[in-house]
Structures are given as C-alpha cells and as structure tokens.
Amino acid sequence: MMTKILIIDDDPVLQKVYRTKLSNEGFSVIAAMDGEEGLALMKKERPYVVLLDLIMPRKDGFQVLEEVKGDRALKAIPMIVFSNLGQESDVKKAKKLGAKDFWIKTDVSVADLVKKIRAYCCA
C-alpha cells in the first residue's frame, strides 16, 4: 500500500512540483489549495502525513492546526509545517498547536523533502 501524503498549499506551481516528485518516489499524493479544502480532504482521505503551508486563503495553516488539535480523529495525523515563514515565533506557535515538525521551503530541496518524509513516515 502506498503512503498517502496530503499537501495543503495555495501555490499551484510548488504543489505540482512536490506532487510530481513525491508521486515518482512512490507516494500517493493528494493536494488542497487552502486550509478549508485541506481539512475536508483530511477527514475523507486520512493521509499518513500532511505538509501544511501557513499563509493561505480561507483558512491559514495555524487555523488548520487549531482545528486538527481539537479533532480526536485527525490529531493523530502528523502535521508538518512547510512554509516560507521561519521566524522563531511562527515555529513555536506551530509546534504549540501540534505541528510535529517545521520545514522552511527555501531550506529544503525537493530531494531532501523526499528523504525527510521517508524518514518521518516510513522508518
């Protein structure tokens, strides 16, 4: 069975790059353009890991983390913030809300992303 990854990011270009690379590496990838759509997909698809951007329309990443934290069925899904925001206050806030990890997009190559996800979910 393929490991299902949900990408919640409003950048269609980045979403396509990550979706293609992760799919080529054997992951099953689903994607959402905003937090609201992402939460709906989490409930329906039950991904193994979620890559979550912070700055998005409708519901931002912090709001998604808040909702997931309060949902018994969803809070077991590892939420990994994957954002361009990298201030210590953002990292602390995300982790306090339940993010398992915080990766800054500019610091992680696509190849590194695959390695990190593999280490995280397939060890």
BALOBA-1460 file (C-alpha; in Angstrom, 3 decimals):
// residues 123
<rec num="1" residu="m" x="0.000" y="0.000" z="0.000"/>
<rec num="2" residu="m" x="1.321" y="3.439" z="-0.906"/>
<rec num="3" residu="t" x="1.822" y="6.034" z="1.798"/>
<rec num="4" residu="k" x="-0.684" y="8.848" z="1.283"/>
<rec num="5" residu="i" x="0.614" y="12.410" z="1.624"/>
<rec num="6" residu="l" x="-1.638" y="15.473" z="1.689"/>
<rec num="7" residu="i" x="-0.131" y="18.766" z="0.545"/>
<rec num="8" residu="i" x="-2.042" y="21.864" z="1.640"/>
<rec num="9" residu="d" x="-0.502" y="24.799" z="-0.233"/>
<rec num="10" residu="d" x="-2.040" y="27.587" z="-2.312"/>
<rec num="11" residu="d" x="0.898" y="27.814" z="-4.751"/>
<rec num="12" residu="p" x="-0.105" y="25.689" z="-7.782"/>
<rec num="13" residu="v" x="3.453" y="25.569" z="-9.171"/>
<rec num="14" residu="l" x="5.015" y="24.341" z="-5.930"/>
<rec num="15" residu="q" x="2.132" y="21.958" z="-5.411"/>
<rec num="16" residu="k" x="2.697" y="20.444" z="-8.864"/>
<rec num="17" residu="v" x="6.470" y="20.101" z="-8.327"/>
<rec num="18" residu="y" x="6.033" y="18.373" z="-4.959"/>
<rec num="19" residu="r" x="3.156" y="16.220" z="-6.179"/>
<rec num="20" residu="t" x="5.160" y="15.032" z="-9.206"/>
<rec num="21" residu="k" x="8.342" y="14.316" z="-7.234"/>
<rec num="22" residu="l" x="6.577" y="12.544" z="-4.383"/>
<rec num="23" residu="s" x="4.444" y="10.509" z="-6.809"/>
<rec num="24" residu="n" x="7.586" y="9.484" z="-8.710"/>
<rec num="25" residu="e" x="9.052" y="8.335" z="-5.390"/>
<rec num="26" residu="g" x="6.109" y="6.011" z="-4.778"/>
<rec num="27" residu="f" x="3.886" y="8.143" z="-2.572"/>
<rec num="28" residu="s" x="0.186" y="8.612" z="-3.173"/>
<rec num="29" residu="v" x="-0.282" y="12.397" z="-3.211"/>
<rec num="30" residu="i" x="-3.426" y="14.438" z="-2.772"/>
<rec num="31" residu="a" x="-3.486" y="18.214" z="-2.616"/>
<rec num="32" residu="a" x="-5.606" y="21.124" z="-1.434"/>
<rec num="33" residu="m" x="-5.361" y="24.816" z="-2.321"/>
<rec num="34" residu="d" x="-6.406" y="26.158" z="1.093"/>
<rec num="35" residu="g" x="-6.950" y="25.117" z="4.684"/>
<rec num="36" residu="e" x="-10.676" y="24.578" z="4.338"/>
<rec num="37" residu="e" x="-10.258" y="22.164" z="1.430"/>
<rec num="38" residu="g" x="-7.329" y="20.551" z="3.252"/>
<rec num="39" residu="l" x="-9.387" y="19.806" z="6.360"/>
<rec num="40" residu="a" x="-12.136" y="18.264" z="4.229"/>
<rec num="41" residu="l" x="-9.569" y="16.041" z="2.470"/>
<rec num="42" residu="m" x="-8.007" y="15.030" z="5.791"/>
<rec num="43" residu="k" x="-11.387" y="13.834" z="7.040"/>
<rec num="44" residu="k" x="-12.166" y="11.990" z="3.809"/>
<rec num="45" residu="e" x="-8.756" y="10.567" z="2.857"/>
<rec num="46" residu="r" x="-6.956" y="10.076" z="6.198"/>
<rec num="47" residu="p" x="-3.431" y="10.771" z="4.882"/>
<rec num="48" residu="y" x="-0.389" y="9.379" z="6.641"/>
<rec num="49" residu="v" x="1.348" y="12.788" z="6.715"/>
<rec num="50" residu="v" x="0.258" y="16.364" z="5.934"/>
<rec num="51" residu="l" x="2.586" y="19.036" z="4.512"/>
<rec num="52" residu="l" x="0.985" y="22.300" z="5.556"/>
<rec num="53" residu="d" x="1.700" y="25.809" z="4.327"/>
<rec num="54" residu="l" x="0.876" y="28.641" z="6.742"/>
<rec num="55" residu="i" x="-0.153" y="31.560" z="4.536"/>
<rec num="56" residu="m" x="-3.262" y="30.588" z="2.544"/>
<rec num="57" residu="p" x="-6.719" y="31.945" z="1.757"/>
<rec num="58" residu="r" x="-9.911" y="30.922" z="3.585"/>
<rec num="59" residu="k" x="-8.125" y="29.093" z="6.428"/>
<rec num="60" residu="d" x="-4.449" y="29.552" z="7.134"/>
<rec num="61" residu="g" x="-2.123" y="26.862" z="8.445"/>
<rec num="62" residu="f" x="-2.435" y="27.988" z="12.064"/>
<rec num="63" residu="q" x="-6.245" y="27.675" z="11.851"/>
<rec num="64" residu="v" x="-5.868" y="24.189" z="10.342"/>
<rec num="65" residu="l" x="-3.552" y="23.132" z="13.179"/>
<rec num="66" residu="e" x="-6.028" y="24.529" z="15.722"/>
<rec num="67" residu="e" x="-8.911" y="22.535" z="14.222"/>
<rec num="68" residu="v" x="-6.898" y="19.342" z="13.896"/>
<rec num="69" residu="k" x="-5.749" y="19.626" z="17.526"/>
<rec num="70" residu="g" x="-9.394" y="19.676" z="18.623"/>
<rec num="71" residu="d" x="-10.453" y="16.721" z="16.442"/>
<rec num="72" residu="r" x="-9.820" y="13.356" z="18.049"/>
<rec num="73" residu="a" x="-9.889" y="11.520" z="14.709"/>
<rec num="74" residu="l" x="-7.446" y="13.862" z="12.954"/>
<rec num="75" residu="k" x="-4.947" y="14.817" z="15.646"/>
<rec num="76" residu="a" x="-3.015" y="11.550" z="15.267"/>
<rec num="77" residu="i" x="-2.041" y="12.519" z="11.689"/>
<rec num="78" residu="p" x="1.452" y="14.066" z="11.694"/>
<rec num="79" residu="m" x="1.245" y="17.692" z="10.579"/>
<rec num="80" residu="i" x="4.470" y="19.066" z="9.128"/>
<rec num="81" residu="v" x="4.514" y="22.800" z="8.527"/>
<rec num="82" residu="f" x="6.220" y="23.555" z="5.221"/>
<rec num="83" residu="s" x="6.353" y="27.307" z="4.849"/>
<rec num="84" residu="n" x="8.388" y="30.327" z="3.861"/>
<rec num="85" residu="l" x="7.724" y="31.787" z="7.303"/>
<rec num="86" residu="g" x="10.579" y="30.892" z="9.556"/>
<rec num="87" residu="q" x="10.579" y="33.283" z="12.461"/>
<rec num="88" residu="e" x="11.037" y="31.638" z="15.813"/>
<rec num="89" residu="s" x="7.609" y="32.874" z="16.942"/>
<rec num="90" residu="d" x="5.963" y="31.105" z="13.965"/>
<rec num="91" residu="v" x="7.857" y="27.875" z="14.661"/>
<rec num="92" residu="k" x="6.925" y="27.977" z="18.361"/>
<rec num="93" residu="k" x="3.278" y="28.752" z="17.621"/>
<rec num="94" residu="a" x="3.004" y="25.946" z="15.052"/>
<rec num="95" residu="k" x="4.606" y="23.401" z="17.379"/>
<rec num="96" residu="k" x="2.440" y="24.534" z="20.293"/>
<rec num="97" residu="l" x="-0.606" y="23.917" z="18.077"/>
<rec num="98" residu="g" x="0.576" y="20.376" z="17.363"/>
<rec num="99" residu="a" x="2.875" y="20.530" z="14.335"/>
<rec num="100" residu="k" x="5.336" y="17.632" z="14.521"/>
<rec num="101" residu="d" x="7.978" y="19.483" z="12.538"/>
<rec num="102" residu="f" x="8.604" y="22.812" z="10.796"/>
<rec num="103" residu="w" x="10.463" y="22.924" z="7.492"/>
<rec num="104" residu="i" x="11.300" y="26.154" z="5.688"/>
<rec num="105" residu="k" x="10.688" y="25.774" z="1.945"/>
<rec num="106" residu="t" x="13.839" y="27.611" z="0.891"/>
<rec num="107" residu="d" x="15.999" y="25.375" z="3.121"/>
<rec num="108" residu="v" x="14.679" y="22.052" z="1.794"/>
<rec num="109" residu="s" x="15.346" y="20.814" z="-1.735"/>
<rec num="110" residu="v" x="12.777" y="18.556" z="-3.370"/>
<rec num="111" residu="a" x="15.177" y="15.607" z="-2.931"/>
<rec num="112" residu="d" x="15.606" y="16.486" z="0.764"/>
<rec num="113" residu="l" x="11.844" y="16.696" z="1.124"/>
<rec num="114" residu="v" x="11.508" y="13.117" z="-0.100"/>
<rec num="115" residu="k" x="14.223" y="11.937" z="2.313"/>
<rec num="116" residu="k" x="12.644" y="13.798" z="5.238"/>
<rec num="117" residu="i" x="9.177" y="12.379" z="4.531"/>
<rec num="118" residu="r" x="10.597" y="8.868" z="4.132"/>
<rec num="119" residu="a" x="12.445" y="9.142" z="7.443"/>
<rec num="120" residu="y" x="9.344" y="10.526" z="9.051"/>
<rec num="121" residu="c" x="6.704" y="8.101" z="7.871"/>
<rec num="122" residu="c" x="8.444" y="5.041" z="6.567"/>
<rec num="123" residu="a" x="11.162" y="4.330" z="9.118"/>
